[in-house]
């Protein structure tokens, strides 16, 4: 089941209205924890035209949002006119998307989902994963770009690669990421710097370069991957948590300027416990605890992250900007 509560942003000029609207947030999060087990509850704050919320409501009321619960999403006024897709089953038709870290795992699932929704895809991963990347690209009818995303000129090389035949990008999905876990007292400098470079610095450099080059068309979307670890913190992951918290800061700062100057939205997904090959190697007890530390009592799948990314990526979601949506089954961490 799906419960979606409609509200408005709390007003800075009316404390009665602000109290009522903030109360909805507590109500939604509590109800999500009460009913759980396959049922989700979310709050949509409508700050712009009601019609601009259609894409968001379609997503939250569908099975595609199965692992999104307890979230507060603000729908504002888009920079340009929103045009609903000709076919809601193919909301990304005619759009070209770049996905980093696309050779496997969540990145591969994102690519599959965007193609299902009608997008053409450019798939990027490190040169050492070129064979796997080529197989995914061939299967999805996309183009493969083996490239180290941490290279200083990565953004410029991407812009050049997509200039023809794609003529630019409509969607950029920053999914590439690594972990190098160790408690801070025992963490070598290399472990710290490598995680910050891949997970955050490369996203900053690449985004700046693509926007500067005009490689992301107006009406486009940038979707970055944050994490519950960046919101709640996690022992042994100070480097990873710092990098993912940095993504949240990037989104909130860049979103209004990117919309005003480039007509591009900037949002982030923040996955919780997602069942991947990496988590399959985690000891059973820890894995079971991760699965159950949320209101739904289960782990998520890569496709859950992909579905949220696809919603952000649609031109019909142009009124959703600067949002960080947790894909975590309403995790108890950082709640």
N, C-alpha and C positions, 0 to 999 in steps of 0.2 A: 504494500500500500504506500501511497504518497500523500503527505500533508504539506501544503504550501500556504504560508501565512503572508498576506500582503500588508505592507506598512509604508511609512515614509521616513526619510532621514530625520533624526532628532534635530529640532530647531534650536539655534543659539539664542533666539529672541523670545521664545515662549517655553518657560520651564515646565508648564503643565503638559504641553504637547511632548516635550522631550522626555518627561517622566513616563508618559504612556508608551511612547515608541521604544524607549529603552527597555521597558517592561516586557515588550513582545520578544525581545532577544532572550531574556531569561526564561520566558514561557516556552519558546521554541526549543531551546537546548534541554530544558527539563523534560518536555514531552518526548523528545527524541530518545532520551535515556529511559523513559518509562515504557514506551511501546516497542522500540527496537526490533530485533529478530526479523529482518526483512522489510521493516517499515521505516520510512525516512521522514524527517520533518525539517523544513528549511524556511527561512524568512527572506522575502524579496522586498527591499525598500525601493519604491518607485519615486525617483526624483525628477523625472522628465515625463514625456507623453506616455500615456498608458500603453499605446500600441507598440512602443519600443521594447516592451517586455515580452513580446510574443515568443521570440527565440528562447529566452530564459525559461519561460513557463513551459514551453514544449519539452525542453530538456529535463527540467525538474519533475515533471509529471510522467516522464517516460521511464522504461526499464534502463535506459542508458545512464541514469543518475543513481543506480542501485547502491553505490558505495559512498554517496555524498549525503551527509546528514548533519544537522545541527549547524548549518552554515547561514551566514548573513550576507546577502548579495545585493549590492546597490545597482540599480539600473538608472542611468542618467539620460542626458540629452545628447544624441550623437552629433558629431561635427557636421556631417552631411545628411542627406536624406537616406533613410533606410529603405531598401527595396527588398521585399520578401523574395525568397528563391522561387523560381518557376515550379520547382518540385521539392517539397520539404524532405523527400527521401534522398535527394542529392543536393544538399545545401551548399556544397563546395564546388559545384560544377563550374568550370572555367577558371578556377583558382589554381595557382602554382605554389606549392609549399616546400620549404626546406626543413628537413628534420636532421638534427645532429645526433650522434650516437645511435644510428639507425640500423646497425648490423644485427642487433639482437635485443631481447628483453623488451623494456617499455618502449624504446625508440622504434623497434620493429612493429610493435602493436599500434603505435601512433600512426606509422606509415600505412599500415593495412586499413586502419579506420578512416583515415583521410581519403584514401583511394576509394574505399567503399562509398564515401559521401561525395565522390565526383572529382576530387582533386588530382592534378598531376603532381608528382613528387620528385624532388631532388634529395637523394639520401647521402649523408655525409658520415664518415667514421674515420678512425685512424688508419694509416696505410697498412698496419699489421693485420687489420680485419678486412682487407680488400676482397678476399675471396668470399667471405660470408656476405659482405656488403653487395657484391656483384650479384650473388644469388637472389638476395631480397629484391634488388632493383629489377632484375629480369622477371621475377615472379609477379611484381606489381606494375610492370610497364613503366618504371621510373628510370632516372639517370643516377649513376653512382659517382660520388666525388670523394675519393680517398684523400684525406687532408688532415694534418695535425691542427686542431682548432686553436691550439695555444701559440701557433706561429704568429709573429707580429703582423704579418700581412694577410692573415687568413680572411679577414673581412673583404679586403680588396680582391682577393682571388675568388672568393665566392661571388662577388658582384660581377666580376668578369665572366665567370662560368655561366651565370644565369642570364647574362645580357642577350645571348642568342643560344637557342631559339626561343627561350621563354620570355625574353623581353623584360625580365624582372620577376619579383616575388610578390605574392599576396599574403603569404603566411610564413613566419619564421618560428620554428619550434626549437628552443634551446634545451635539448634533453641530455646531451653528453655530460657525464659526471663520473667521478671516482671516489672511493673511500680509501683511507690509509689510517685505520684506527689505532690509537694508542693514547693512554692517559697523558696529559700535558707534561707531567714531570719526566716522562720517559720518551717524549716524542722528538725524534731527530728533526732538524730544520727542514730537511728535504721532504719529509712527510707532510709537514705543515704547508710548505710553499707549493708543492705539486697539487694538493687538493684545492687550495685557493686559486691557483692559476687555471686549472681546468674548469672548476665549478663556478667561478665568479669572474676573475679577471678576463678570461677569454670571452665570456658573455658580454661584458662591458665593451671590450675592444671591438668585437664583431658587430654588435648592435650599433655602436657609434659609426663604424665604417660603412655599414649598409645604409643607414639613414643619410649619412653625408653624401654617399654616392647616388642617392635616390633610387636604390635598388629595391626598396619596398614601396609598392604602389599605394596611392591614396585609397582608403577603404581597407587597407591591409591590417594584419594582426601579428603581434609578437607575443609568443607564449613561452614563458620561462618555467623551469622546473625548480621549485623550492623543496621543502621537506618539513614534516612534523618536527624533525630534529632541529631545524632552524627556528621553529616557533617555541618549542618546549625545552630544547637542550637535551643532551644525552651524554652520560658519562663515557669517557673514552672516545668521544667524537668532537672535541672542541674545534678542530680544524674544519670538519664537515659541517657542523652546526653554524660556525661563523660564516662559511661560504654560502650556506642556504639562507641564513638570515640576511646576508648581503643581497641576495636575489629579491627578497621582500622589499628592502630599501630601494633597490633599483626600480622596481615596478612602481612603487608609490611616488617616487620623485619624477621618473621619466614620463609616466602615463599622461598627465595633463599637457606637458610640453610636446610630446610626440603627436598627440591628437591635434593640438592647435597648429603646429608647424608643418606636420607631415600628413595629417589625416589618418594616423595609424593608432590602433589601440595596443596597450601593453598590459598583460595580465600574467598570473602565475598559477600553476597547480602545485599543491603541497601534499604529496603522497604520504600515507602512513605505512602500515605493514602491508606490503604487496608481495604476493607469492611469485618469486622468480627463481632462476637457477642459483642466484647468489644466496637467497634466503633458504633454499633447500639444503645448503651446506651448514646452516646454523644448527647447533645442538637442539634436539627435539624439545626439551623442556622450555628453552628460550623461545623456540619457534611457536609452541603452543600458547605461551604467555602473550606473545605478540599478536597472535590471532584473536585472542579473547579480550584484549585491553581496549575494547570499543563497544559501542551500544549495539552493534549488529552481531557481535560475538563470532566474527570470522575474519579471515584475511581477505584482502582485495586481490584483484588480478590486474595484469598490465593493461587489459582492455578497459578497466575502470578509469585509469588515468587517461587513456587514449580518448575515451568518450567525452570527458570534460575538456580535453584539449580541442577536440573537434567542435564542440559548442563555442568555445572562445574564438576559434578560427573562422567561423562563418561570418560573412558580411552582414547577415541579419542580426548578429550580436554586437554591432557597432556601438550600441548604447552601454555596453559593459566595458568599463575601463578602470584600470588601477585596482583590480580586485585580486585577492589571493584566496583561492578556494581549496579547502582541505579535502582530499580524496582519501578518507581514513575511516569511514564507518562511524564517525563521531568518536574519535580516539579520546580516551580519558587523559592522555598526556597533553598538557597545555590547554586543557578545556577551560 
